[in-house]
Every structure is written in C-alpha cells, then in structure tokens.
Amino acid sequence: MRRRRFLTAAPLLLPAWLARRAVADTPLAYPPVTPGYRIVLPGDHGAHPAFRIEWWYVTGALNAPRADVGFQLTFFRYRPGYAEQLRTPLAARQILFAHAALTWPGDRLQHSERSARANLGAHVSTSDCDVSIGSWRLWRESRESSEPHQAHHSPQRHGNSEYFRLRMQSQPFAFDFILKPTQAPMLQGEQGYSRKGAAPHQASYYLSWPQLQVTGTLIRHRQAQTVEGRAWFDHEWSTAMLADNAVGWDWLGINLDDGGALMAFRLRDSQGETVFADAAWRDASGRQQPFPAHQIRFTPLGHWRSPRSGAVYPVQLEIRLGDLILRTQPVLDDQELNTRRPTPVVYWEGLVHLVGSLRGRGYLELTGYTQRVPL
C-alpha cells in the first residue's frame, strides 16, 4: 500500500536507520493525516515534504513484446527527522530512494535501485509530478499545465493531452514508457483519506490511477523492444500509519479485464492475523464500491519459500470481499526484491493474475515476512 503504494503503500518499505533520530536534535512535529482534505490536481501529484513519508508507485503488465511481462518503478521520499537544524546543504533533510524490477516469464526477476539526498543527486517537485534520482525519473506532461484557468482541477477530470512518463536505466534492463490515462483517478478510502488502523492518525492520503495505457520501449539483454500494456499508479503520503502490533501488509492492485479496478489490503500482526483491512472495487462504468473491514478476508492457499532470505510468502491468496471470491496466481513464484540502498529491505512484489468473481492482472505486494516494516 501501497504501494505504495505502502505502507500502504507502493505501494512502504522504509529502512530502520532512517527512523532513528540523533540524540542532540530537537524533536520535530510532523503534520497528521486528517479526514476532510480535498485532493486537488495537479498540485497533489507533487511532493508533500512536511509529511514524513511519501511514495510514487507504478506497476504494469505488458502484452508486448510478450504476454505477462511485469514492471515496477517506485520512488520513495522520507524525512528522517534529524540534522534538519544543521545549516548546511549536506544535511539529510529529505532522502529519496527508488526500486525498479522486471518480471519476465520463464526467467528470474531482475531488479535495481537508487538512493540520494534531495538536491544532492535527487529532485522532487512540490507543484506537480516530477521526481528523479539521476537518470531515473517519473513526471507528468500535459498541455493543460500551461493554461492557468485549467491548472487546478478535480481528480474526477482527466484529458487526452495528459500523460505520465517513466524512465529508468540500469545494467540488467531499462525502460522509457508513456502512461496515458483512460479514465479518472480513483480516490481511496474516504475521498482520499485512507485508514490504516483503528486510530484516526493511522492513515494516508491515497490516490490511484488504474488502467493507464502503456506504450514505449523496453531494453533487455541490450535489445530494444516496443511495449504495450496497462499500468497502475499509486501516490500516497503520510506521517504515521502502522499500529504497534502490525508487522507488515498484503496489498493488491488489479486492472480488471472489463475495464474496472480493484484495490485491497490488510495489515498483519506477527501471528499472521489481520489487524486492519480495506478494499474498493470500481466497475467499468465508474461506480465505486467500498468494503468495510468485516467483509474482507485474506486466506493463504499456496506459499513460496525464498532460498535467499528464508521468508515464506503466501503468493496464492484467496480474498473474499463480501460475496466476491478472488484468487491470486503469480506469473513467477520468485518475485522477491532484496534491496540494499540505503539499507537492506526484503519484500515480495510481483505480477499476478486475478481469477474468480473478477478477473484481471496486477501486482501483489507482501511485506513484513522477514522483519517488521520500519514505518
């Protein structure tokens, strides 16, 4: 949840050393997430640096150059809370890091990562979607952005002139994608106020763009290939989300075959029991149906054990949402990311098929199976 879109999300996976605060620092106050906030675009596409955590999370399923190729690129922004009083541009006031991955059926998952301090190798805009670390970048392009009378609009509007651009380069793979909206964004929770626990402050502001049309170029084994598919884009920001007894989450974002979209997540305790859950289904006509926690149930059906981390992930899940019965089927069992920058974080993030009452493709994220997510 996310993620990233998590926390959630992207959707989410913040290193423990970032959470520690220097003893000499004065404790800092971070704004809480509260209900009633109105998301306004394009401004809320940008960063919210007063809040402690934020991520921009993009995942997708391609049909070309072959079926069931999956990709991920997530940018994280974190305010560590120490050294902010130092009068030097070298102070780590904002840390940015990014994870990228490529799923290719019949092959092992490939992934890469970047990290940097804001204004020292990394950049993020506060007025629109534009975040980068070196040559890795996610940004929005639109002819509307140059017209003042159209610059601030409701999330229910979208235009054919608007699209997102996604670019990353690494030795194993690289891509340059255009992500074009085909429908309005999806506000999660209560008009973008997404609860993550029993306490009101355990929440995020959460905006999703499902059913993005993907075109562009993928480079694999030094061969450039034209792509076509669908993507999901989450943007979340918060200050505090996880309850003390929550160790991680299971999150699902699916572009449905009929043009609809489904998001579902649960937070788990150390025994695997659900601490909090939420879900929303939007049909192809745009009608959105939320599901309260008592109507949501996650049941593991099949597991995969990582030979590297030893973690056991429930990659095949049954998810019941009211009368809907859904099951996940991974394209590859081994879609574990073992990241090192800026500190080791291990999680499962992979392309799955959804079958049952609803059908589609999207990403399943499983965190907290090696250690508690240090949010």
ChimeraX attribute file (.defattr): number of C-alpha atoms within 10 A of each C-alpha:
attribute: neighborCount
match mode: 1-to-1
recipient: residues
	/A:1	34
	/A:2	30
	/A:3	32
	/A:4	31
	/A:5	33
	/A:6	34
	/A:7	33
	/A:8	35
	/A:9	30
	/A:10	31
	/A:11	32
	/A:12	27
	/A:13	28
	/A:14	21
	/A:15	18
	/A:16	15
	/A:17	11
	/A:18	18
	/A:19	16
	/A:20	11
	/A:21	15
	/A:22	12
	/A:23	8
	/A:24	8
	/A:25	13
	/A:26	13
	/A:27	11
	/A:28	9
	/A:29	11
	/A:30	15
	/A:31	12
	/A:32	18
	/A:33	22
	/A:34	16
	/A:35	18
	/A:36	10
	/A:37	12
	/A:38	13
	/A:39	19
	/A:40	14
	/A:41	20
	/A:42	20
	/A:43	17
	/A:44	21
	/A:45	21
	/A:46	20
	/A:47	24
	/A:48	19
	/A:49	18
	/A:50	16
	/A:51	19
	/A:52	22
	/A:53	28
	/A:54	32
	/A:55	33
	/A:56	31
	/A:57	30
	/A:58	29
	/A:59	31
	/A:60	30
	/A:61	26
	/A:62	20
	/A:63	14
	/A:64	15
	/A:65	15
	/A:66	13
	/A:67	13
	/A:68	22
	/A:69	19
	/A:70	26
	/A:71	25
	/A:72	23
	/A:73	25
	/A:74	25
	/A:75	29
	/A:76	26
	/A:77	27
	/A:78	26
	/A:79	21
	/A:80	19
	/A:81	22
	/A:82	22
	/A:83	17
	/A:84	16
	/A:85	11
	/A:86	12
	/A:87	8
	/A:88	9
	/A:89	11
	/A:90	12
	/A:91	16
	/A:92	22
	/A:93	19
	/A:94	23
	/A:95	21
	/A:96	27
	/A:97	22
	/A:98	24
	/A:99	18
	/A:100	24
	/A:101	24
	/A:102	26
	/A:103	23
	/A:104	19
	/A:105	14
	/A:106	8
	/A:107	9
	/A:108	14
	/A:109	19
	/A:110	16
	/A:111	22
	/A:112	22
	/A:113	20
	/A:114	21
	/A:115	22
	/A:116	21
	/A:117	20
	/A:118	23
	/A:119	16
	/A:120	15
	/A:121	13
	/A:122	21
	/A:123	17
	/A:124	24
	/A:125	16
	/A:126	15
	/A:127	14
	/A:128	18
	/A:129	22
	/A:130	20
	/A:131	25
	/A:132	25
	/A:133	24
	/A:134	15
	/A:135	12
	/A:136	22
	/A:137	21
	/A:138	23
	/A:139	19
	/A:140	20
	/A:141	15
	/A:142	13
	/A:143	13
	/A:144	16
	/A:145	16
	/A:146	9
	/A:147	10
	/A:148	8
	/A:149	9
	/A:150	12
	/A:151	14
	/A:152	15
	/A:153	14
	/A:154	13
	/A:155	19
	/A:156	12
	/A:157	10
	/A:158	16
	/A:159	14
	/A:160	12
	/A:161	12
	/A:162	15
	/A:163	20
	/A:164	19
	/A:165	19
	/A:166	19
	/A:167	19
	/A:168	21
	/A:169	16
	/A:170	15
	/A:171	11
	/A:172	14
	/A:173	20
	/A:174	23
	/A:175	21
	/A:176	19
	/A:177	21
	/A:178	20
	/A:179	25
	/A:180	22
	/A:181	23
	/A:182	17
	/A:183	20
	/A:184	17
	/A:185	20
	/A:186	24
	/A:187	20
	/A:188	24
	/A:189	21
	/A:190	14
	/A:191	17
	/A:192	21
	/A:193	23
	/A:194	25
	/A:195	25
	/A:196	27
	/A:197	19
	/A:198	12
	/A:199	11
	/A:200	15
	/A:201	19
	/A:202	19
	/A:203	28
	/A:204	31
	/A:205	25
	/A:206	29
	/A:207	26
	/A:208	25
	/A:209	22
	/A:210	31
	/A:211	26
	/A:212	23
	/A:213	19
	/A:214	25
	/A:215	19
	/A:216	17
	/A:217	19
	/A:218	22
	/A:219	17
	/A:220	15
	/A:221	9
	/A:222	11
	/A:223	10
	/A:224	14
	/A:225	14
	/A:226	14
	/A:227	19
	/A:228	20
	/A:229	22
	/A:230	23
	/A:231	28
	/A:232	25
	/A:233	27
	/A:234	29
	/A:235	32
	/A:236	36
	/A:237	32
	/A:238	27
	/A:239	22
	/A:240	20
	/A:241	26
	/A:242	26
	/A:243	18
	/A:244	7
	/A:245	12
	/A:246	23
	/A:247	23
	/A:248	30
	/A:249	30
	/A:250	26
	/A:251	30
	/A:252	27
	/A:253	34
	/A:254	29
	/A:255	26
	/A:256	23
	/A:257	14
	/A:258	12
	/A:259	16
	/A:260	22
	/A:261	28
	/A:262	23
	/A:263	23
	/A:264	23
	/A:265	30
	/A:266	25
	/A:267	27
	/A:268	23
	/A:269	18
	/A:270	14
	/A:271	8
	/A:272	13
	/A:273	12
	/A:274	19
	/A:275	20
	/A:276	21
	/A:277	24
	/A:278	25
	/A:279	22
	/A:280	21
	/A:281	22
	/A:282	19
	/A:283	15
	/A:284	14
	/A:285	10
	/A:286	14
	/A:287	9
	/A:288	16
	/A:289	12
	/A:290	18
	/A:291	16
	/A:292	13
	/A:293	17
	/A:294	11
	/A:295	15
	/A:296	21
	/A:297	17
	/A:298	19
	/A:299	12
	/A:300	14
	/A:301	12
	/A:302	14
	/A:303	14
	/A:304	15
	/A:305	14
	/A:306	15
	/A:307	9
	/A:308	9
	/A:309	13
	/A:310	11
	/A:311	19
	/A:312	15
	/A:313	25
	/A:314	20
	/A:315	28
	/A:316	20
	/A:317	21
	/A:318	21
	/A:319	20
	/A:320	16
	/A:321	23
	/A:322	13
	/A:323	9
	/A:324	12
	/A:325	14
	/A:326	17
	/A:327	22
	/A:328	27
	/A:329	18
	/A:330	19
	/A:331	19
	/A:332	19
	/A:333	21
	/A:334	20
	/A:335	25
	/A:336	24
	/A:337	19
	/A:338	15
	/A:339	17
	/A:340	14
	/A:341	16
	/A:342	19
	/A:343	12
	/A:344	12
	/A:345	20
	/A:346	21
	/A:347	23
	/A:348	23
	/A:349	26
	/A:350	29
	/A:351	31
	/A:352	26
	/A:353	20
	/A:354	26
	/A:355	16
	/A:356	13
	/A:357	12
	/A:358	18
	/A:359	19
	/A:360	20
	/A:361	27
	/A:362	28
	/A:363	30
	/A:364	31
	/A:365	29
	/A:366	23
	/A:367	26
	/A:368	24
	/A:369	22
	/A:370	16
	/A:371	14
	/A:372	17
	/A:373	23
	/A:374	18
	/A:375	21
